[in-house]
């Protein structure tokens, strides 16, 4: 698995989570139910550079707190599990 995380504006959601994270699983389930393509990466498999990229992109994306799952869509970082309406609003804009 690559430790590279796509932050350049791709239209596929990248979900970063960890094992036994119920919120991470919930986001994956929501995306699957919505037939929205996503890539899942386990935080434990990321190298330090990739982890620092996530932390640094938090400021650019105006995310005050980072909690898992973290997800990236079109170059913007988000944290947590949005409801379906919010997710639809994000992916349709």
Beta strands, then each sheet from edge to edge (+ up, - down):
strand 1: 13-17
strand 2: 38-42
strand 3: 70-73
strand 4: 76-79
sheet 1: 2+ 1+ 3- 4+
end
